[in-house]
Amino acid sequence: MARALPVLLSAVAPTQFPDPRQADREGLLAVGGDLSPTRLRAAYRAGIFPWFGDDMPPLWWSPDPRAVITAESLHVARRLQRTLASGGFTTSQDRAFAAVMRACGENRDDGTWITEAMLAGYGELHRLGEAHSVEVWQGEDLVGGIYGVHVGGVFAAESMFHRVTDASKVALVTLARRLFSLGIELIEVQFVTPHLARMGAFEIPRSAYLGRLCALRDQTIEIGSARPPESAT
């Protein structure tokens, strides 16, 4: 008999998830559990991520298809390349992880889904060296950024923001170039938007993503921890 979806998880139960290929048509797989590093780690290793609002239990998703960026697909338009070369921005890694997360939840048309529980859960994963951010600065002002979770040869980018034109694009390009230079093969961005499509994101079937993830998740690649500000170039 097929399991009823979504599957109900207990906060005290083992952190195993159902097969992500069993997710419903919207990609919802499970409800409940917690956002401990152990459960978050298990989720991302299985191609699952949490997405829910305030006053809701954790909702766990594995949509089909999935959106990814590769070193070959990454596209930097000429105008953006000029912006990167202009010196108008500086970037850093892991200098303001919590601030980037909070900013990603500001002024969203679909409401703030980065809850205090998420801030705490991903903050702990960041402390353990498994979640990272890239910050974009103008002087001392944080004007853009991106954050996500590192799983072997895959980086699952969660969200990005901008407060000035092009700052989120600078964050994504800076992150992607660094990750690809270190040997990361795949950046997963969940869904293709027009903005991400222009930068090289494309869809692959969930089954293909899960296959790539399974092949890459046990690779040993050191991303590093906090770094001082550097030129956006």
HUSUL-V426291 format. One line per field, one symbol per residue. psi: psi as a letter, one per 40 degrees, with the letter a starting at -180 (. if undefined). burial: # if it has 24 or more other C-alpha atoms within 12 Angstrom, else .. Layout:
BEGIN
psi: ???
burial: ???
END
This chain:
BEGIN
psi: hiihiihhiideiieiiiheeeiadeehdihaaafidddddddddefiiihiaifiihhhigihaihihidddhhhidddddddeeeeiiiihfdfddddddddeifhdeihegiddddddddddddeeeiiihihihbehheiiiiahhgbeihhhdiiiieihedddddddddddddddeehdhhhecihiddddeeeiiiiiddddddddddeeeihhhdiahiiiiie.
burial: ....#####.....#########...##########################....###############.####...#..##...##################.......###.###.#######.##########...######################..###############...########....#..######.#..##.##..##.....##......###
END
